[in-house]
Amino acid sequence: MTVKSILTEPNKLLRRVSKSVEKVDKEEQSLMDDMLETMYAANGIGLAAIQIGVPKRIIVMDLSRDKEKKEPRYFVNPVIQNKNSEKATYEEGCLSVPNQFAEIDRPSSCDVQYLDYYGKKQTLHAEGLLATCIQHEMDHLEGILFIDHLSKLKKSMIIKKLSKLKSNQIVI
Ligand code: ZN
């Protein structure tokens, strides 16, 4: 397992639409292992493959927030159905939009169909933080970031801030 570097906005790759996985093979499993390791190292609760530069429809998540009892979840080719018309609001952040947070409204529950780590078909009913997190990660597969749900003004302020930070970074 390898900790990969996480792409941050602005970056064109983050805007790419990810491709479906034809078969969950060793290559995909090792990608999922790396993604999980990367997510844990960055203290995140969810990560999409495109965030480490791989345009495949794969998401990993762990909402347990418990270092002893890890509860990794793997979603390959996830599809969301039955979005609740009721909305829930969470303050969201994103490993690709460092140190920025904003309240986002999303359907409060949904069902997700996906393939698991072993390529087996699964269905999940998601509510609360799980529902929000899966929808946030699904957005990544479409090249959408949580800041795209904000007003143009708020979004451009955040992007400006991030671009400025980037231009001050030096990589040695
Ligand atoms: Zn994110």
Backbone and ligand atoms as CSV (ligand in chain L), in Angstrom:
chain,resi,resn,atom,element,x,y,z
A,1,MET,N,N,0.829,-1.202,0.000
A,1,MET,CA,C,0.000,0.000,0.000
A,1,MET,C,C,0.862,1.250,0.000
A,2,THR,N,N,0.474,2.194,-0.798
A,2,THR,CA,C,1.261,3.417,-0.933
A,2,THR,C,C,0.387,4.643,-0.697
A,3,VAL,N,N,0.930,5.591,0.032
A,3,VAL,CA,C,0.237,6.866,0.193
A,3,VAL,C,C,0.555,7.716,-1.033
A,4,LYS,N,N,-0.471,8.114,-1.762
A,4,LYS,CA,C,-0.305,8.918,-2.976
A,4,LYS,C,C,-0.528,10.388,-2.654
A,5,SER,N,N,-0.076,11.250,-3.572
A,5,SER,CA,C,-0.361,12.658,-3.321
A,5,SER,C,C,-1.743,13.003,-3.887
A,6,ILE,N,N,-2.425,13.864,-3.164
A,6,ILE,CA,C,-3.805,14.218,-3.505
A,6,ILE,C,C,-3.811,15.508,-4.331
A,7,LEU,N,N,-4.506,15.458,-5.476
A,7,LEU,CA,C,-4.613,16.642,-6.331
A,7,LEU,C,C,-5.484,17.687,-5.643
A,8,THR,N,N,-5.115,18.949,-5.812
A,8,THR,CA,C,-5.940,20.008,-5.227
A,8,THR,C,C,-6.375,21.005,-6.297
A,9,GLU,N,N,-7.519,21.599,-6.048
A,9,GLU,CA,C,-8.085,22.622,-6.924
A,9,GLU,C,C,-7.190,23.857,-6.887
A,10,PRO,N,N,-6.951,24.588,-7.975
A,10,PRO,CA,C,-7.397,24.258,-9.324
A,10,PRO,C,C,-6.496,23.234,-10.016
A,11,ASN,N,N,-7.121,22.219,-10.591
A,11,ASN,CA,C,-6.404,21.183,-11.340
A,11,ASN,C,C,-7.382,20.566,-12.335
A,12,LYS,N,N,-7.030,20.593,-13.599
A,12,LYS,CA,C,-7.952,20.147,-14.658
A,12,LYS,C,C,-8.400,18.703,-14.493
A,13,LEU,N,N,-7.495,17.865,-13.956
A,13,LEU,CA,C,-7.836,16.448,-13.790
A,13,LEU,C,C,-9.048,16.264,-12.891
A,14,LEU,N,N,-9.172,17.139,-11.886
A,14,LEU,CA,C,-10.299,17.027,-10.951
A,14,LEU,C,C,-11.629,17.284,-11.650
A,15,ARG,N,N,-11.567,17.868,-12.847
A,15,ARG,CA,C,-12.783,18.196,-13.604
A,15,ARG,C,C,-13.131,17.123,-14.625
A,16,ARG,N,N,-12.339,16.075,-14.667
A,16,ARG,CA,C,-12.597,15.001,-15.630
A,16,ARG,C,C,-13.720,14.095,-15.145
A,17,VAL,N,N,-14.497,13.567,-16.113
A,17,VAL,CA,C,-15.518,12.579,-15.766
A,17,VAL,C,C,-14.833,11.214,-15.755
A,18,SER,N,N,-14.970,10.498,-14.636
A,18,SER,CA,C,-14.283,9.208,-14.500
A,18,SER,C,C,-14.999,8.111,-15.278
A,19,LYS,N,N,-14.240,7.096,-15.671
A,19,LYS,CA,C,-14.780,6.004,-16.493
A,19,LYS,C,C,-15.173,4.791,-15.637
A,20,SER,N,N,-16.205,4.090,-16.096
A,20,SER,CA,C,-16.647,2.883,-15.396
A,20,SER,C,C,-15.556,1.823,-15.412
A,21,VAL,N,N,-15.562,1.002,-14.390
A,21,VAL,CA,C,-14.600,-0.093,-14.287
A,21,VAL,C,C,-15.246,-1.329,-14.897
A,22,GLU,N,N,-14.532,-2.001,-15.803
A,22,GLU,CA,C,-15.142,-3.161,-16.448
A,22,GLU,C,C,-15.156,-4.376,-15.538
A,23,LYS,N,N,-14.050,-4.560,-14.814
A,23,LYS,CA,C,-13.962,-5.722,-13.940
A,23,LYS,C,C,-13.112,-5.331,-12.734
A,24,VAL,N,N,-13.540,-5.747,-11.554
A,24,VAL,CA,C,-12.738,-5.456,-10.366
A,24,VAL,C,C,-11.637,-6.505,-10.265
A,25,ASP,N,N,-10.435,-6.099,-10.630
A,25,ASP,CA,C,-9.293,-7.005,-10.678
A,25,ASP,C,C,-8.245,-6.606,-9.642
A,26,LYS,N,N,-7.129,-7.314,-9.656
A,26,LYS,CA,C,-6.025,-7.001,-8.728
A,26,LYS,C,C,-5.620,-5.537,-8.833
A,27,GLU,N,N,-5.595,-5.020,-10.064
A,27,GLU,CA,C,-5.177,-3.639,-10.292
A,27,GLU,C,C,-6.107,-2.659,-9.553
A,28,GLU,N,N,-7.420,-2.925,-9.647
A,28,GLU,CA,C,-8.389,-2.060,-8.980
A,28,GLU,C,C,-8.290,-2.218,-7.469
A,29,GLN,N,N,-8.075,-3.470,-7.018
A,29,GLN,CA,C,-7.964,-3.699,-5.571
A,29,GLN,C,C,-6.744,-2.994,-5.006
A,30,SER,N,N,-5.661,-3.031,-5.745
A,30,SER,CA,C,-4.463,-2.370,-5.226
A,30,SER,C,C,-4.639,-0.852,-5.267
A,31,LEU,N,N,-5.392,-0.357,-6.268
A,31,LEU,CA,C,-5.741,1.065,-6.293
A,31,LEU,C,C,-6.578,1.431,-5.057
A,32,MET,N,N,-7.550,0.582,-4.724
A,32,MET,CA,C,-8.401,0.840,-3.554
A,32,MET,C,C,-7.577,0.825,-2.261
A,33,ASP,N,N,-6.603,-0.088,-2.187
A,33,ASP,CA,C,-5.724,-0.137,-1.009
A,33,ASP,C,C,-4.945,1.176,-0.879
A,34,ASP,N,N,-4.402,1.637,-1.996
A,34,ASP,CA,C,-3.638,2.891,-1.985
A,34,ASP,C,C,-4.538,4.075,-1.632
A,35,MET,N,N,-5.745,4.070,-2.193
A,35,MET,CA,C,-6.673,5.174,-1.917
A,35,MET,C,C,-7.017,5.240,-0.430
A,36,LEU,N,N,-7.258,4.059,0.154
A,36,LEU,CA,C,-7.619,4.018,1.575
A,36,LEU,C,C,-6.473,4.534,2.440
A,37,GLU,N,N,-5.281,4.060,2.116
A,37,GLU,CA,C,-4.080,4.462,2.850
A,37,GLU,C,C,-3.881,5.984,2.737
A,38,THR,N,N,-4.065,6.495,1.536
A,38,THR,CA,C,-3.921,7.924,1.271
A,38,THR,C,C,-4.956,8.726,2.064
A,39,MET,N,N,-6.198,8.216,2.075
A,39,MET,CA,C,-7.284,8.895,2.789
A,39,MET,C,C,-7.021,8.917,4.296
A,40,TYR,N,N,-6.585,7.788,4.845
A,40,TYR,CA,C,-6.276,7.723,6.281
A,40,TYR,C,C,-5.133,8.687,6.617
A,41,ALA,N,N,-4.109,8.695,5.768
A,41,ALA,CA,C,-2.941,9.544,6.040
A,41,ALA,C,C,-3.325,11.020,6.043
A,42,ALA,N,N,-4.358,11.368,5.263
A,42,ALA,CA,C,-4.771,12.774,5.164
A,42,ALA,C,C,-5.921,13.098,6.120
A,43,ASN,N,N,-6.299,12.106,6.959
A,43,ASN,CA,C,-7.413,12.282,7.890
A,43,ASN,C,C,-8.731,12.616,7.210
A,44,GLY,N,N,-8.954,12.016,6.071
A,44,GLY,CA,C,-10.226,12.223,5.375
A,44,GLY,C,C,-11.192,11.091,5.670
A,45,ILE,N,N,-12.467,11.276,5.294
A,45,ILE,CA,C,-13.459,10.209,5.486
A,45,ILE,C,C,-13.929,9.632,4.149
A,46,GLY,N,N,-13.475,10.249,3.051
A,46,GLY,CA,C,-13.834,9.727,1.742
A,46,GLY,C,C,-12.834,10.183,0.697
A,47,LEU,N,N,-12.655,9.370,-0.341
A,47,LEU,CA,C,-11.726,9.743,-1.409
A,47,LEU,C,C,-12.168,9.070,-2.714
A,48,ALA,N,N,-12.147,9.838,-3.793
A,48,ALA,CA,C,-12.443,9.287,-5.120
A,48,ALA,C,C,-11.121,9.112,-5.864
A,49,ALA,N,N,-11.073,8.110,-6.758
A,49,ALA,CA,C,-9.817,7.774,-7.445
A,49,ALA,C,C,-9.225,8.975,-8.183
A,50,ILE,N,N,-10.087,9.796,-8.761
A,50,ILE,CA,C,-9.597,10.940,-9.537
A,50,ILE,C,C,-8.796,11.903,-8.644
A,51,GLN,N,N,-9.038,11.865,-7.336
A,51,GLN,CA,C,-8.300,12.758,-6.433
A,51,GLN,C,C,-6.819,12.382,-6.332
A,52,ILE,N,N,-6.511,11.137,-6.732
A,52,ILE,CA,C,-5.091,10.787,-6.847
A,52,ILE,C,C,-4.725,10.627,-8.328
A,53,GLY,N,N,-5.560,11.199,-9.194
A,53,GLY,CA,C,-5.232,11.285,-10.612
A,53,GLY,C,C,-5.659,10.097,-11.462
A,54,VAL,N,N,-6.467,9.194,-10.907
A,54,VAL,CA,C,-6.912,8.025,-11.677
A,54,VAL,C,C,-8.396,8.182,-12.027
A,55,PRO,N,N,-8.711,8.350,-13.323
A,55,PRO,CA,C,-10.103,8.607,-13.695
A,55,PRO,C,C,-10.967,7.351,-13.778
A,56,LYS,N,N,-11.072,6.634,-12.667
A,56,LYS,CA,C,-11.924,5.432,-12.606
A,56,LYS,C,C,-13.028,5.676,-11.584
A,57,ARG,N,N,-14.203,5.078,-11.842
A,57,ARG,CA,C,-15.339,5.305,-10.940
A,57,ARG,C,C,-15.187,4.437,-9.685
A,58,ILE,N,N,-14.284,4.855,-8.823
A,58,ILE,CA,C,-14.002,4.133,-7.581
A,58,ILE,C,C,-13.930,5.135,-6.427
A,59,ILE,N,N,-14.576,4.756,-5.307
A,59,ILE,CA,C,-14.611,5.602,-4.106
A,59,ILE,C,C,-14.254,4.745,-2.898
A,60,VAL,N,N,-13.509,5.300,-1.972
A,60,VAL,CA,C,-13.333,4.632,-0.680
A,60,VAL,C,C,-13.820,5.579,0.412
A,61,MET,N,N,-14.306,5.001,1.492
A,61,MET,CA,C,-14.808,5.811,2.589
A,61,MET,C,C,-14.596,5.079,3.910
A,62,ASP,N,N,-14.498,5.838,4.976
A,62,ASP,CA,C,-14.529,5.269,6.323
A,62,ASP,C,C,-15.034,6.349,7.256
A,63,LEU,N,N,-16.245,6.144,7.749
A,63,LEU,CA,C,-16.860,7.169,8.603
A,63,LEU,C,C,-16.675,6.850,10.077
A,64,SER,N,N,-15.922,5.800,10.404
A,64,SER,CA,C,-15.863,5.333,11.798
A,64,SER,C,C,-15.128,6.306,12.716
A,65,ARG,N,N,-14.250,7.104,12.179
A,65,ARG,CA,C,-13.451,8.051,12.967
A,65,ARG,C,C,-12.804,7.377,14.180
A,66,ASP,N,N,-12.552,6.114,14.053
A,66,ASP,CA,C,-11.967,5.363,15.157
A,66,ASP,C,C,-10.728,4.651,14.617
A,67,LYS,N,N,-9.580,5.018,15.167
A,67,LYS,CA,C,-8.339,4.461,14.602
A,67,LYS,C,C,-8.179,2.975,14.908
A,68,GLU,N,N,-8.857,2.525,16.007
A,68,GLU,CA,C,-8.741,1.126,16.384
A,68,GLU,C,C,-9.610,0.232,15.497
A,69,LYS,N,N,-10.862,0.704,15.327
A,69,LYS,CA,C,-11.832,-0.112,14.600
A,69,LYS,C,C,-12.125,0.529,13.264
A,70,LYS,N,N,-11.342,0.185,12.293
A,70,LYS,CA,C,-11.554,0.778,10.979
A,70,LYS,C,C,-12.740,0.119,10.283
A,71,GLU,N,N,-13.499,0.923,9.564
A,71,GLU,CA,C,-14.632,0.392,8.796
A,71,GLU,C,C,-14.560,0.858,7.350
A,72,PRO,N,N,-13.588,0.345,6.615
A,72,PRO,CA,C,-13.446,0.796,5.233
A,72,PRO,C,C,-14.621,0.369,4.358
A,73,ARG,N,N,-15.022,1.257,3.476
A,73,ARG,CA,C,-16.072,0.945,2.504
A,73,ARG,C,C,-15.508,1.216,1.119
A,74,TYR,N,N,-15.849,0.336,0.180
A,74,TYR,CA,C,-15.356,0.476,-1.189
A,74,TYR,C,C,-16.545,0.500,-2.142
A,75,PHE,N,N,-16.555,1.442,-3.047
A,75,PHE,CA,C,-17.643,1.544,-4.023
A,75,PHE,C,C,-17.049,1.619,-5.431
A,76,VAL,N,N,-17.370,0.623,-6.244
A,76,VAL,CA,C,-16.934,0.645,-7.640
A,76,VAL,C,C,-18.184,0.846,-8.510
A,77,ASN,N,N,-18.090,1.709,-9.503
A,77,ASN,CA,C,-19.225,2.042,-10.387
A,77,ASN,C,C,-20.503,2.370,-9.608
A,78,PRO,N,N,-20.438,3.189,-8.589
A,78,PRO,CA,C,-21.656,3.459,-7.805
A,78,PRO,C,C,-22.697,4.226,-8.618
A,79,VAL,N,N,-23.960,3.880,-8.362
A,79,VAL,CA,C,-25.091,4.584,-8.984
A,79,VAL,C,C,-26.047,4.957,-7.858
A,80,ILE,N,N,-26.486,6.193,-7.856
A,80,ILE,CA,C,-27.391,6.650,-6.807
A,80,ILE,C,C,-28.825,6.643,-7.307
A,81,GLN,N,N,-29.711,6.115,-6.469
A,81,GLN,CA,C,-31.133,6.096,-6.812
A,81,GLN,C,C,-31.948,6.590,-5.629
A,82,ASN,N,N,-33.219,6.845,-5.899
A,82,ASN,CA,C,-34.174,7.215,-4.835
A,82,ASN,C,C,-33.673,8.321,-3.916
A,83,LYS,N,N,-33.227,9.407,-4.508
A,83,LYS,CA,C,-32.800,10.537,-3.680
A,83,LYS,C,C,-34.013,11.117,-2.973
A,84,ASN,N,N,-33.906,11.316,-1.688
A,84,ASN,CA,C,-34.980,11.907,-0.908
A,84,ASN,C,C,-35.173,13.366,-1.320
A,85,SER,N,N,-36.444,13.800,-1.384
A,85,SER,CA,C,-36.670,15.212,-1.736
A,85,SER,C,C,-36.327,16.124,-0.555
A,86,GLU,N,N,-36.312,15.538,0.649
A,86,GLU,CA,C,-35.873,16.324,1.816
A,86,GLU,C,C,-34.369,16.549,1.760
A,87,LYS,N,N,-33.952,17.719,2.178
A,87,LYS,CA,C,-32.511,18.014,2.143
A,87,LYS,C,C,-31.912,17.966,3.550
A,88,ALA,N,N,-30.636,17.664,3.591
A,88,ALA,CA,C,-29.885,17.744,4.849
A,88,ALA,C,C,-28.702,18.665,4.597
A,89,THR,N,N,-28.306,19.402,5.615
A,89,THR,CA,C,-27.193,20.339,5.453
A,89,THR,C,C,-26.026,19.919,6.328
A,90,TYR,N,N,-24.874,19.809,5.706
A,90,TYR,CA,C,-23.653,19.518,6.460
A,90,TYR,C,C,-22.590,20.533,6.065
A,91,GLU,N,N,-21.708,20.826,6.997
A,91,GLU,CA,C,-20.562,21.639,6.633
A,91,GLU,C,C,-19.535,20.705,5.995
A,92,GLU,N,N,-19.290,20.905,4.701
A,92,GLU,CA,C,-18.405,20.001,3.982
A,92,GLU,C,C,-17.026,20.600,3.749
A,93,GLY,N,N,-16.064,19.710,3.698
A,93,GLY,CA,C,-14.721,20.073,3.296
A,93,GLY,C,C,-14.294,19.028,2.282
A,94,CYS,N,N,-13.105,19.138,1.762
A,94,CYS,CA,C,-12.658,18.183,0.744
A,94,CYS,C,C,-11.136,18.164,0.730
A,95,LEU,N,N,-10.557,16.967,0.620
A,95,LEU,CA,C,-9.092,16.875,0.604
A,95,LEU,C,C,-8.509,17.580,-0.617
A,96,SER,N,N,-9.322,17.774,-1.657
A,96,SER,CA,C,-8.847,18.471,-2.856
A,96,SER,C,C,-9.116,19.978,-2.816
A,97,VAL,N,N,-9.769,20.416,-1.753
A,97,VAL,CA,C,-10.027,21.852,-1.572
A,97,VAL,C,C,-9.569,22.189,-0.147
A,98,PRO,N,N,-8.255,22.151,0.085
A,98,PRO,CA,C,-7.741,22.168,1.456
A,98,PRO,C,C,-8.160,23.386,2.282
A,99,ASN,N,N,-8.527,23.093,3.512
A,99,ASN,CA,C,-8.852,24.112,4.529
A,99,ASN,C,C,-10.024,25.010,4.192
A,100,GLN,N,N,-10.885,24.576,3.292
A,100,GLN,CA,C,-12.071,25.366,2.964
A,100,GLN,C,C,-13.306,24.549,3.355
A,101,PHE,N,N,-14.267,25.217,3.960
A,101,PHE,CA,C,-15.471,24.524,4.411
A,101,PHE,C,C,-16.694,25.363,4.057
A,102,ALA,N,N,-17.790,24.691,3.754
A,102,ALA,CA,C,-19.019,25.427,3.473
A,102,ALA,C,C,-20.220,24.505,3.694
A,103,GLU,N,N,-21.342,25.113,4.085
A,103,GLU,CA,C,-22.566,24.340,4.277
A,103,GLU,C,C,-23.186,24.031,2.919
A,104,ILE,N,N,-23.466,22.752,2.701
A,104,ILE,CA,C,-24.033,22.309,1.428
A,104,ILE,C,C,-25.308,21.509,1.702
A,105,ASP,N,N,-26.362,21.785,0.922
A,105,ASP,CA,C,-27.616,21.016,1.025
A,105,ASP,C,C,-27.570,19.868,0.026
A,106,ARG,N,N,-27.933,18.696,0.506
A,106,ARG,CA,C,-28.035,17.541,-0.398
A,106,ARG,C,C,-29.220,16.694,0.048
A,107,PRO,N,N,-29.766,15.844,-0.850
A,107,PRO,CA,C,-30.824,14.930,-0.430
A,107,PRO,C,C,-30.421,14.183,0.847
A,108,SER,N,N,-31.370,14.092,1.783
A,108,SER,CA,C,-31.010,13.571,3.112
A,108,SER,C,C,-30.790,12.060,3.123
A,109,SER,N,N,-31.325,11.362,2.115
A,109,SER,CA,C,-31.052,9.926,2.031
A,109,SER,C,C,-31.101,9.491,0.569
A,110,CYS,N,N,-30.504,8.339,0.316
A,110,CYS,CA,C,-30.503,7.803,-1.060
A,110,CYS,C,C,-30.115,6.326,-1.008
A,111,ASP,N,N,-30.330,5.642,-2.113
A,111,ASP,CA,C,-29.847,4.266,-2.239
A,111,ASP,C,C,-28.661,4.266,-3.195
A,112,VAL,N,N,-27.738,3.370,-2.938
A,112,VAL,CA,C,-26.561,3.277,-3.797
A,112,VAL,C,C,-26.378,1.840,-4.268
A,113,GLN,N,N,-26.230,1.676,-5.570
A,113,GLN,CA,C,-25.896,0.360,-6.122
A,113,GLN,C,C,-24.449,0.419,-6.557
A,114,TYR,N,N,-23.692,-0.609,-6.254
A,114,TYR,CA,C,-22.266,-0.563,-6.562
A,114,TYR,C,C,-21.671,-1.971,-6.543
A,115,LEU,N,N,-20.416,-2.056,-6.943
A,115,LEU,CA,C,-19.671,-3.295,-6.788
A,115,LEU,C,C,-18.724,-3.105,-5.612
A,116,ASP,N,N,-18.547,-4.155,-4.824
A,116,ASP,CA,C,-17.659,-4.025,-3.666
A,116,ASP,C,C,-16.209,-4.368,-4.041
A,117,TYR,N,N,-15.363,-4.484,-3.035
A,117,TYR,CA,C,-13.928,-4.763,-3.224
A,117,TYR,C,C,-13.692,-6.028,-4.049
A,118,TYR,N,N,-14.652,-6.968,-3.955
A,118,TYR,CA,C,-14.485,-8.240,-4.664
A,118,TYR,C,C,-15.292,-8.295,-5.958
A,119,GLY,N,N,-15.857,-7.150,-6.332
A,119,GLY,CA,C,-16.605,-7.088,-7.579
A,119,GLY,C,C,-18.032,-7.604,-7.452
A,120,LYS,N,N,-18.484,-7.779,-6.204
A,120,LYS,CA,C,-19.829,-8.294,-5.961
A,120,LYS,C,C,-20.832,-7.138,-5.934
A,121,LYS,N,N,-22.001,-7.333,-6.561
A,121,LYS,CA,C,-23.040,-6.311,-6.584
A,121,LYS,C,C,-23.612,-6.088,-5.194
A,122,GLN,N,N,-23.745,-4.832,-4.805
A,122,GLN,CA,C,-24.282,-4.514,-3.485
A,122,GLN,C,C,-25.265,-3.353,-3.601
A,123,THR,N,N,-26.164,-3.268,-2.626
A,123,THR,CA,C,-27.057,-2.113,-2.532
A,123,THR,C,C,-26.994,-1.600,-1.106
A,124,LEU,N,N,-27.050,-0.302,-0.979
A,124,LEU,CA,C,-26.943,0.287,0.351
A,124,LEU,C,C,-27.953,1.421,0.461
A,125,HIS,N,N,-28.648,1.459,1.600
A,125,HIS,CA,C,-29.495,2.623,1.872
A,125,HIS,C,C,-28.685,3.567,2.760
A,126,ALA,N,N,-28.483,4.773,2.293
A,126,ALA,CA,C,-27.623,5.710,3.028
A,126,ALA,C,C,-28.432,6.880,3.576
A,127,GLU,N,N,-28.163,7.186,4.846
A,127,GLU,CA,C,-28.798,8.349,5.486
A,127,GLU,C,C,-27.729,9.146,6.200
A,128,GLY,N,N,-28.076,10.353,6.634
A,128,GLY,CA,C,-27.174,11.161,7.455
A,128,GLY,C,C,-25.850,11.433,6.777
A,129,LEU,N,N,-24.780,11.384,7.567
A,129,LEU,CA,C,-23.448,11.695,7.044
A,129,LEU,C,C,-23.046,10.767,5.897
A,130,LEU,N,N,-23.460,9.495,6.012
A,130,LEU,CA,C,-23.133,8.521,4.957
A,130,LEU,C,C,-23.725,8.970,3.616
A,131,ALA,N,N,-24.985,9.436,3.642
A,131,ALA,CA,C,-25.651,9.888,2.408
A,131,ALA,C,C,-24.936,11.105,1.841
A,132,THR,N,N,-24.590,12.036,2.709
A,132,THR,CA,C,-23.894,13.240,2.244
A,132,THR,C,C,-22.536,12.887,1.657
A,133,CYS,N,N,-21.804,12.040,2.368
A,133,CYS,CA,C,-20.453,11.689,1.944
A,133,CYS,C,C,-20.474,10.969,0.597
A,134,ILE,N,N,-21.386,10.020,0.436
A,134,ILE,CA,C,-21.414,9.275,-0.832
A,134,ILE,C,C,-21.782,10.217,-1.982
A,135,GLN,N,N,-22.666,11.172,-1.736
A,135,GLN,CA,C,-23.045,12.107,-2.812
A,135,GLN,C,C,-21.896,13.063,-3.141
A,136,HIS,N,N,-21.149,13.472,-2.106
A,136,HIS,CA,C,-19.966,14.315,-2.324
A,136,HIS,C,C,-18.946,13.563,-3.202
A,137,GLU,N,N,-18.727,12.285,-2.864
A,137,GLU,CA,C,-17.743,11.497,-3.621
A,137,GLU,C,C,-18.233,11.207,-5.039
A,138,MET,N,N,-19.545,10.960,-5.187
A,138,MET,CA,C,-20.119,10.720,-6.520
A,138,MET,C,C,-19.902,11.940,-7.415
A,139,ASP,N,N,-20.024,13.112,-6.822
A,139,ASP,CA,C,-19.768,14.349,-7.576
A,139,ASP,C,C,-18.362,14.327,-8.182
A,140,HIS,N,N,-17.374,13.860,-7.407
A,140,HIS,CA,C,-15.993,13.801,-7.916
A,140,HIS,C,C,-15.915,12.984,-9.206
A,141,LEU,N,N,-16.733,11.912,-9.284
A,141,LEU,CA,C,-16.699,11.048,-10.467
A,141,LEU,C,C,-17.203,11.788,-11.702
A,142,GLU,N,N,-17.975,12.847,-11.469
A,142,GLU,CA,C,-18.488,13.669,-12.575
A,142,GLU,C,C,-17.650,14.927,-12.779
A,143,GLY,N,N,-16.565,15.050,-12.040
A,143,GLY,CA,C,-15.726,16.242,-12.168
A,143,GLY,C,C,-16.286,17.447,-11.428
A,144,ILE,N,N,-17.130,17.179,-10.428
A,144,ILE,CA,C,-17.769,18.265,-9.670
A,144,ILE,C,C,-17.181,18.326,-8.264
A,145,LEU,N,N,-16.919,19.536,-7.788
A,145,LEU,CA,C,-16.424,19.720,-6.422
A,145,LEU,C,C,-17.515,20.385,-5.578
A,146,PHE,N,N,-17.413,20.256,-4.259
A,146,PHE,CA,C,-18.490,20.801,-3.421
A,146,PHE,C,C,-18.636,22.311,-3.584
A,147,ILE,N,N,-17.546,22.982,-3.940
A,147,ILE,CA,C,-17.628,24.440,-4.105
A,147,ILE,C,C,-18.471,24.818,-5.334
A,148,ASP,N,N,-18.723,23.850,-6.227
A,148,ASP,CA,C,-19.580,24.126,-7.385
A,148,ASP,C,C,-21.038,24.313,-6.963
A,149,HIS,N,N,-21.356,23.884,-5.752
A,149,HIS,CA,C,-22.724,24.052,-5.248
A,149,HIS,C,C,-22.911,25.434,-4.613
A,150,LEU,N,N,-21.849,26.191,-4.510
A,150,LEU,CA,C,-21.930,27.523,-3.879
A,150,LEU,C,C,-22.228,28.594,-4.920
A,151,SER,N,N,-22.481,29.795,-4.450
A,151,SER,CA,C,-22.693,30.914,-5.375
A,151,SER,C,C,-21.390,31.168,-6.128
A,152,LYS,N,N,-21.505,31.799,-7.312
A,152,LYS,CA,C,-20.318,32.073,-8.122
A,152,LYS,C,C,-19.286,32.873,-7.342
A,153,LEU,N,N,-19.784,33.834,-6.588
A,153,LEU,CA,C,-18.892,34.728,-5.852
A,153,LEU,C,C,-18.092,33.950,-4.795
A,154,LYS,N,N,-18.817,33.144,-4.008
A,154,LYS,CA,C,-18.145,32.363,-2.954
A,154,LYS,C,C,-17.129,31.411,-3.566
A,155,LYS,N,N,-17.542,30.775,-4.667
A,155,LYS,CA,C,-16.677,29.801,-5.319
A,155,LYS,C,C,-15.413,30.484,-5.847
A,156,SER,N,N,-15.574,31.617,-6.490
A,156,SER,CA,C,-14.379,32.253,-7.071
A,156,SER,C,C,-13.454,32.769,-5.973
A,157,MET,N,N,-14.040,33.165,-4.834
A,157,MET,CA,C,-13.186,33.589,-3.710
A,157,MET,C,C,-12.319,32.427,-3.229
A,158,ILE,N,N,-12.937,31.269,-3.117
A,158,ILE,CA,C,-12.203,30.086,-2.637
A,158,ILE,C,C,-11.108,29.697,-3.645
A,159,ILE,N,N,-11.452,29.706,-4.930
A,159,ILE,CA,C,-10.467,29.309,-5.953
A,159,ILE,C,C,-9.288,30.294,-5.973
A,160,LYS,N,N,-9.613,31.566,-5.821
A,160,LYS,CA,C,-8.544,32.570,-5.788
A,160,LYS,C,C,-7.580,32.299,-4.639
A,161,LYS,N,N,-8.174,32.033,-3.470
A,161,LYS,CA,C,-7.365,31.749,-2.280
A,161,LYS,C,C,-6.447,30.559,-2.528
A,162,LEU,N,N,-7.038,29.489,-3.093
A,162,LEU,CA,C,-6.262,28.269,-3.327
A,162,LEU,C,C,-5.168,28.493,-4.365
A,163,SER,N,N,-5.474,29.262,-5.423
A,163,SER,CA,C,-4.465,29.525,-6.453
A,163,SER,C,C,-3.293,30.298,-5.863
A,164,LYS,N,N,-3.620,31.246,-4.988
A,164,LYS,CA,C,-2.589,32.059,-4.359
A,164,LYS,C,C,-1.676,31.164,-3.502
A,165,LEU,N,N,-2.325,30.292,-2.728
A,165,LEU,CA,C,-1.549,29.362,-1.893
A,165,LEU,C,C,-0.622,28.521,-2.755
A,166,LYS,N,N,-1.170,28.027,-3.872
A,166,LYS,CA,C,-0.373,27.180,-4.765
A,166,LYS,C,C,0.831,27.927,-5.323
A,167,SER,N,N,0.625,29.179,-5.723
A,167,SER,CA,C,1.731,29.908,-6.341
A,167,SER,C,C,2.832,30.211,-5.327
A,168,ASN,N,N,2.476,30.129,-4.036
A,168,ASN,CA,C,3.494,30.342,-3.011
A,168,ASN,C,C,4.215,29.066,-2.599
A,169,GLN,N,N,3.704,27.948,-3.115
A,169,GLN,CA,C,4.311,26.680,-2.717
A,169,GLN,C,C,5.601,26.416,-3.486
A,170,ILE,N,N,6.567,25.883,-2.789
A,170,ILE,CA,C,7.735,25.426,-3.523
A,170,ILE,C,C,7.905,23.943,-3.244
A,171,VAL,N,N,8.236,23.218,-4.259
A,171,VAL,CA,C,8.414,21.772,-4.109
A,171,VAL,C,C,9.902,21.484,-4.247
A,172,ILE,N,N,10.462,20.887,-3.213
A,172,ILE,CA,C,11.903,20.630,-3.252
A,172,ILE,C,C,12.162,19.118,-3.367
L,1,ZN,ZN,ZN,-13.981,15.729,-1.937
